[in-house]
């Protein structure tokens, strides 16, 4: 087995490293680092409180720092870069491919970015500047300029001579990009085709024109879907004239897929995917306090609804005891529906034509669950309070709130999506406003009419 | 541009297709299908209500059905397979690689699985049976047996002759696996090395021993992390004797990465990642009702806490109006912390040694936010109810509940993880139990002592 054995205990290694950091034992740290790949060291940096993180960072050989930085999340990267001098940052670029230099450049202040760019050679500088000219979350911002393209009208032998002359090929090269005489993208040529076909065969006889080219301004999220759908390893990035600008490889796309999938979870709690888990408490508090403020508004709205019925509660205090159950069950049922709808929207599985079917299905689910829980909880209330009217009111409110929760859980994300507001971000709060306020209103309102 | 142009409007195409299904226009359906790759058709099937799904499925040429099935989620796949006859299922396997046949076989009942296996040739059958002998969510269950391995002690020319003889290579082949005389895995040989090196060079001079081999019983989740960390395109799967059994490629891993990332979101609402969004309402209701039942227990617990103080509420009805605000703010603050901790645990960034730092940081965040919101909401209550004592009690309860929420939000997932219970599944409910019950208890308890 290789030294990079996946089957040994990485958790133990991490523990040892963090222990060594706690003791400030630089020698031990370096020894342990030798067992880790850059991505793992990056994860370790993310997993380390800010103070210890500096100790770890100092222990990393400078020629590895660049690659490690490209694997950390944005906040940690920015945090580490602020501790470095301009000349150190310039040094980072030496060992990196252009797409990784772009990642780092995107985290720098303009003057540091300038220092980094000026340390590059002409060709690299142009490549990095091209990529920087595109927004970070587009194909252009993701691409590397390390790719090999060949003309369609040459023979395989010529291609082979050219490759031998280059000596080494960029990582993850499974295909060469094929262009016509005017540099337009035509398709791809599999490297393996070079091995199994006769040298006099022309590239154009073997070119695969089904591999899509990606426009530079295509959103990163769409690029990720394209890779997933077509099982791509790499794809060319083209400008509006269909000329090849660069290449995107699956390893960059995997990070986007993970971030995109985690987005809904983080957004629903008002959090950013790129948050540093060891960001200073004050900074973290500042960010989250906004979200708490928004939530306060919805909670106050629910309180106002309760306040409308204060006279009823004063007379039948059991209402105050039972009302949170109605609200809570509605919240859970609505969240189940909303979670499914938000995921279906994110993965492009919901469109105009099938959203009505989904709405009907989810409301039916709400009806089933509403009936089941109305009967069960109504009976429980009857046993607890020995009051048939209260029990009937509770069961009715439960039924109405569970149906409404299912309907709102499906409608709210759909409407937000139509309004171009991120459903993952806003659905939860809006849903709770509905299920809490409506739950309190129906239960207390019915009680006021019937009991008083 | 190729016909598979990623920049055109796929949403429009989907709308048109679903329209054609609604009209039962088979000709139009076939015409539209020709613009889609199998993964896209699979997504479309998932996005189609059960009744229409059958119409779509009938319109798909049988030679494409197999590949499409490998791309659908498990529930939809099982749903479509139940409508097929044994001989039709056997026909599916014809166009597929062995890892895809395994996917389908895993969704079949034993007797259908047998029919499928018996339709395969000797070699395929052995390969599929080997993969089926491993659990679905391990490296062995994921692997394909379509790989090429070469001996370390032969020359590149010999390798080239062998490849030419094969004629075509499995998809995503960027490397060949290298074995020793006793068939033990040694490392990998880049295909591109065959192009740029002299034919007399021996394989062992170029072999890369740093590409990890994966043990067949390694969990799929760990395999995915390994691919992400090492930017792998493919990796060999080996048995306990380090002999190569098969190959895992990045396209299979991408699906695992997405499912794993979405797991926390789905689990927190008591949902399964593989749920069919158009499952019959009754089935969906049955599944979700369990989750509602568990939630009911936590809601009843909170109600019992309120019930302890019914005398106080009867005297000061403002308590009933205000108490949901305390509980709600605690729930949100706790969820923010728990979301971060659950994600850090899932990505392996939290270990024993750094969890104390995180606990301190999150509790400090709770203290900051508690102070801010205690002051703001205390002031609001003073203005609303013109009651200084009530305002002070409210502010104190808010402070205590926000600190407790942050502490519990960090502790609960950490403890669950230690107990080997999935934190994504159970944290939310346990957290709500704490923040609701504690919020009500502190607020109503303080009020009972001070006001009455």
Interface residues (C-beta under 8 A of the other chain):
Chain A: X1 X2 X3 X4 X5 X6 X7 X10 X11 X14 X15 X18 X19 X22 X37 X39 X40 X43 X46 X47 X48 X49 X160 X163 X164 X166 X167 X168 X169 X171 X172 X173 X174 X185 X187 X191 X192 X194 X195 X196 X209 X210 X211 X212 X213 X214 X215 X218 X222 X223 X226 X227 X228 X229 X230 X231 X233 X242 X250 X251 X254 X255 X257 X258 X261 X262 X264 X265 X266 X268 X269 X270 X271 X275 X277 X278 X281 X282 X284 X285 X288 X289 X291 X292 X295 X296 X298 X299 X300 X302 X303 X306 X307 X310 X313 X314 X317 X318 X319 X320 X321 X322 X323 X324 X325 X327 X328 X329 X332 X333 X335 X336 X339 X340 X343 X344 X347 X348 X349 X350 X351 X352 X353 X354 X357 X358 X361 X362 X364 X365 X368 X369 X372 X373 X377 X380 X432 X436 X440
Chain B: X1 X2 X3 X4 X5 X6 X7 X10 X11 X14 X15 X18 X19 X22 X37 X39 X40 X43 X46 X47 X48 X49 X160 X163 X164 X166 X167 X168 X169 X171 X172 X173 X174 X185 X187 X191 X192 X194 X195 X196 X209 X210 X211 X212 X213 X214 X215 X218 X222 X223 X226 X227 X228 X229 X230 X231 X233 X242 X250 X251 X254 X255 X257 X258 X261 X262 X264 X265 X266 X268 X269 X270 X271 X275 X277 X278 X281 X282 X284 X285 X288 X289 X291 X292 X295 X296 X298 X299 X300 X302 X303 X306 X307 X310 X311 X313 X314 X317 X318 X319 X320 X321 X322 X323 X324 X325 X327 X328 X329 X332 X333 X335 X336 X339 X340 X343 X344 X347 X348 X349 X350 X351 X352 X353 X354 X357 X358 X361 X362 X364 X365 X368 X369 X372 X373 X377 X380 X432 X436 X440
